[in-house]
Amino acid sequence: MNDQVFKSFSDVLTKMFDSMFTPLITIAVSLCAIWGVYLGFKYWRAAGDENKLKQAKSALVSFVIGIIVIFAVALAAPLLISSLVEFMSQYN
C-alpha cells in the first residue's frame, strides 16, 4: 500500500510540474527580457559617469549569472524529480 501511495503522489507531482513548466518559462523569459532592456538602458545612460558605468556593468554581470542559474535549475528540476521517484520506488 505504501508503494501505491508514493506512486500516486509522484504522479500528481509530475503532472503538476509538467502543467506549470511552460507558463513559468514564458513568464521567466518575459521578465528577463524586460529586465535586460532596463539594464541596457541603464548602461546606455551611464555613458559619461564612471561610477554609474561600473554599477551598470556589475548589474549586467549579475543579470547574466542569474539567468544561467535560473534556467539551469529549470532544466535540472524534471531530472531531479524523476530520479527521486525512481530512487524511492526501488526502496519501497
Secondary structure, DSSP 8 states (H G I E B T S, - for coil): -HHHHHHHHHHHHHHHHHHHHHHHHHHHHHHHHHHHHHHHHHHHHTSS-HHHHHHHHHHHHHHHHHHHHHHHHHHHHHHHHHHHHHHHHHT-
